[in-house]
Amino acid sequence: MRSLTVLGSCGAWPEAGRACAGFLLEYDGFRVVLDLGYAALPRLLEHCPRGEVDAVVVTHQHPDHCVDVSGLARVRYYDAPDAPPIALHCAPGVLDVLRALEPHPDPAEVFAVRDLASTTRIGPFDVLTVELPHYKTNLGVRLSAPGVSVAYTGDSGPSPELRRLAEGTDLFISDATLQGEPPRTEPRYVMTAGEAAQGARGARRLLLTHFWPGSDRSISVAEASQVFDGEVIAAEEGLTLAL
């Protein structure tokens, strides 16, 4: 099975019935989690009841992208104590957040912690990381294996580096926090749906995510579709896309 399942799609905090950033990427039995923010863990456990994933990637330290990694650590520590550590590839500051949430057990006991910026391989995937503009160090990632290429921005302001991530991918998962005309303020640390579409050119499909709570997502899809020639999809919890 080769698929991408949306665990959470909200930015900042989860709307009722939803969750913040989280995606489950599956490739021929290998499972990678991309971010795990507020309320994303219960949705992961619907697919992996004991948290049995092969790797976790966390793009940056904001809690709407990493806080439920602490919950996953508890699942593994108490429900699968004899299992080998899960590889955790994370940006700077993530481990500090996890330790502040729960120092015992130390997250480094449950996870095999790796520097995401230095990661070039995760299981069957070749990995490219690109630093993108955000309030904290944020690393966009592209994971490529035979027949499949998926990129994910985490949170990002507009950047020419987005095209580098997107070029040739089957699916580009992009921050689309805002709608309408771009703010005039600088620097910029999140994007409109139209800006996400501009950054995604070169990809086959665009999956918009990190919606500000309360947003009408159909507006974001319409705005992005004016710019992006391929299929534009709004991330929805439980949505699974074949790759």
C-alpha positions as CSV (number, residue, x, y, z in Angstrom):
1,M,0.0,0.0,0.0
2,R,1.3,3.5,-0.9
3,S,-0.8,6.2,0.6
4,L,-1.0,9.5,2.5
5,T,-3.6,9.8,5.3
6,V,-4.5,13.1,6.9
7,L,-4.5,12.9,10.7
8,G,-5.0,16.7,11.2
9,S,-5.4,19.8,9.1
10,C,-5.8,22.8,11.4
11,G,-3.3,25.4,12.3
12,A,-2.8,27.0,15.7
13,W,-5.5,24.9,17.5
14,P,-7.9,22.2,16.4
15,E,-11.5,23.0,15.5
16,A,-14.1,20.8,17.3
17,G,-13.9,17.3,15.7
18,R,-10.6,18.0,14.0
19,A,-6.9,18.0,14.8
20,C,-3.7,20.0,14.1
21,A,-0.9,19.0,11.7
22,G,-0.4,15.3,11.1
23,F,0.0,12.9,8.2
24,L,0.7,9.2,7.9
25,L,2.7,8.2,4.9
26,E,2.8,4.5,4.0
27,Y,5.0,2.9,1.5
28,D,4.9,-0.9,1.0
29,G,4.5,-1.5,4.8
30,F,6.9,1.3,6.0
31,R,5.1,4.0,8.0
32,V,6.3,7.6,8.4
33,V,4.5,10.2,10.5
34,L,4.9,13.8,9.3
35,D,4.2,16.1,12.3
36,L,1.9,15.2,15.2
37,G,0.1,18.3,16.6
38,Y,-2.8,18.7,19.0
39,A,-5.4,15.8,18.8
40,A,-3.6,14.1,15.9
41,L,-2.5,11.1,18.1
42,P,-5.9,9.5,18.5
43,R,-6.3,9.5,14.7
44,L,-2.9,7.9,14.3
45,L,-3.9,5.2,16.8
46,E,-6.9,4.4,14.6
47,H,-4.4,3.1,12.1
48,C,-1.6,2.0,14.4
49,P,-3.2,1.0,17.8
50,R,0.1,0.7,19.6
51,G,1.9,3.5,17.8
52,E,3.7,1.0,15.6
53,V,5.3,3.4,13.1
54,D,8.8,3.2,11.7
55,A,9.7,6.9,11.8
56,V,8.4,10.3,12.9
57,V,9.4,13.6,11.1
58,V,8.7,16.9,12.9
59,T,9.2,20.0,10.9
60,H,9.4,22.5,13.8
61,Q,8.9,23.0,17.5
62,H,5.5,24.7,17.6
63,P,3.0,22.6,19.6
64,D,0.4,22.4,16.8
65,H,3.0,20.3,15.0
66,C,4.8,18.3,17.7
67,V,2.9,18.2,21.0
68,D,1.3,14.8,20.4
69,V,4.7,13.2,19.9
70,S,4.8,13.3,23.7
71,G,1.6,11.3,23.8
72,L,3.1,8.8,21.3
73,A,6.1,8.4,23.6
74,R,3.7,7.4,26.4
75,V,2.0,4.9,24.2
76,R,5.3,3.3,23.3
77,Y,6.8,3.4,26.8
78,Y,3.8,1.8,28.5
79,D,2.2,-0.3,25.8
80,A,5.2,-1.5,23.9
81,P,8.1,-1.3,26.4
82,D,10.2,-4.0,24.6
83,A,9.8,-2.5,21.1
84,P,12.9,-0.8,19.6
85,P,13.0,3.0,19.6
86,I,11.2,4.8,16.8
87,A,13.4,7.1,14.7
88,L,12.5,10.7,15.4
89,H,13.9,13.1,12.8
90,C,13.2,16.6,14.1
91,A,14.1,20.2,13.7
92,P,16.0,22.2,16.5
93,G,14.0,22.8,19.6
94,V,11.6,19.9,19.2
95,L,13.3,17.7,21.8
96,D,13.3,20.6,24.3
97,V,9.6,20.9,23.9
98,L,9.0,17.2,24.4
99,R,11.3,17.1,27.5
100,A,9.4,20.1,29.0
101,L,6.1,18.3,28.5
102,E,7.3,15.0,30.0
103,P,10.9,14.5,31.1
104,H,10.3,11.0,32.5
105,P,10.8,8.9,30.5
106,D,13.2,11.0,28.6
107,P,12.0,11.2,24.9
108,A,15.5,10.0,23.9
109,E,14.8,6.7,25.6
110,V,11.7,6.1,23.6
111,F,12.9,7.6,20.3
112,A,16.1,7.4,18.4
113,V,16.5,11.1,17.9
114,R,18.1,12.4,14.7
115,D,18.8,15.8,13.3
116,L,16.3,16.4,10.5
117,A,18.6,18.8,8.7
118,S,21.2,16.1,8.4
119,T,18.8,13.3,7.4
120,T,19.2,12.0,3.9
121,R,17.5,8.6,4.2
122,I,14.4,7.3,6.1
123,G,13.7,3.6,5.3
124,P,12.9,3.4,1.6
125,F,12.9,7.2,1.2
126,D,15.6,9.5,0.0
127,V,15.1,12.7,2.0
128,L,15.7,16.4,1.0
129,T,15.3,19.1,3.6
130,V,15.0,22.8,3.0
131,E,14.8,25.5,5.6
132,L,11.7,27.6,5.0
133,P,10.7,31.0,6.6
134,H,8.8,30.7,9.9
135,Y,8.9,32.0,13.4
136,K,11.1,29.1,14.5
137,T,13.5,26.9,12.4
138,N,11.2,25.0,10.1
139,L,12.4,22.4,7.7
140,G,10.3,21.5,4.7
141,V,10.9,17.9,3.6
142,R,10.7,15.8,0.4
143,L,10.6,12.0,0.6
144,S,11.2,10.1,-2.6
145,A,11.1,6.3,-3.2
146,P,10.7,4.4,-6.4
147,G,7.3,5.5,-7.9
148,V,6.5,8.0,-5.1
149,S,7.6,11.5,-4.2
150,V,5.8,13.5,-1.5
151,A,6.8,17.0,-0.2
152,Y,5.6,18.8,2.9
153,T,6.3,22.4,3.9
154,G,5.4,22.3,7.6
155,D,4.7,26.0,8.2
156,S,6.2,28.5,5.7
157,G,6.1,32.0,4.4
158,P,6.6,32.5,0.6
159,S,10.0,31.3,-0.6
160,P,11.7,30.4,-3.8
161,E,12.8,27.2,-2.0
162,L,9.3,25.9,-2.2
163,R,9.7,25.2,-6.0
164,R,12.8,23.1,-5.1
165,L,10.7,20.9,-2.8
166,A,7.7,20.7,-5.2
167,E,9.4,20.0,-8.5
168,G,8.5,16.6,-9.9
169,T,6.5,15.4,-6.8
170,D,3.3,13.4,-6.9
171,L,1.9,15.3,-4.0
172,F,2.8,18.6,-2.4
173,I,1.4,19.2,1.1
174,S,1.5,23.0,1.8
175,D,0.7,25.5,4.5
176,A,-2.3,27.5,3.4
177,T,-3.2,29.3,6.6
178,L,-4.6,32.5,5.0
179,Q,-7.1,33.4,2.3
180,G,-7.4,36.4,0.0
181,E,-4.8,39.0,-0.7
182,P,-1.4,38.4,0.9
183,P,-0.6,40.6,3.9
184,R,1.6,43.6,3.2
185,T,3.7,43.1,6.4
186,E,7.2,41.6,6.2
187,P,8.7,39.2,7.0
188,R,6.1,36.6,6.1
189,Y,5.9,33.3,8.0
190,V,2.7,31.7,6.7
191,M,1.0,31.6,3.3
192,T,-2.2,32.3,1.6
193,A,-3.8,29.5,-0.5
194,G,-2.7,31.4,-3.7
195,E,0.9,31.6,-2.5
196,A,0.8,27.9,-1.7
197,A,-0.3,27.2,-5.2
198,Q,2.5,29.3,-6.6
199,G,5.1,27.4,-4.6
200,A,3.6,24.1,-5.7
201,R,4.1,24.6,-9.4
202,G,6.0,21.6,-10.7
203,A,4.0,19.1,-8.5
204,R,1.2,16.9,-9.8
205,R,-1.2,17.4,-7.0
206,L,-1.5,20.0,-4.2
207,L,-2.9,19.2,-0.8
208,L,-3.7,22.4,1.2
209,T,-3.4,22.2,5.0
210,H,-2.8,24.2,8.2
211,F,-6.1,26.1,7.8
212,W,-6.9,28.8,10.3
213,P,-9.7,27.5,12.5
214,G,-13.1,28.5,11.1
215,S,-11.9,29.0,7.5
216,D,-14.2,28.0,4.7
217,R,-11.9,25.5,3.0
218,S,-13.7,25.6,-0.3
219,I,-12.5,29.3,-0.7
220,S,-8.9,28.2,-0.2
221,V,-9.3,25.5,-2.9
222,A,-10.9,28.0,-5.3
223,E,-8.1,30.5,-4.8
224,A,-5.4,27.9,-5.3
225,S,-7.1,26.5,-8.4
226,Q,-6.7,29.9,-10.1
227,V,-3.0,29.5,-9.9
228,F,-2.2,25.8,-9.8
229,D,-2.9,23.7,-13.0
230,G,-3.1,20.3,-11.3
231,E,-5.6,18.9,-8.8
232,V,-6.1,20.9,-5.6
233,I,-7.4,19.2,-2.5
234,A,-8.3,20.5,0.9
235,A,-6.9,18.3,3.7
236,E,-9.6,16.7,5.8
237,E,-9.2,14.5,8.8
238,G,-9.4,10.8,7.7
239,L,-8.8,11.6,4.0
240,T,-6.5,9.0,2.4
241,L,-4.9,9.6,-1.0
242,A,-3.4,6.8,-3.0
243,L,0.1,7.5,-4.2
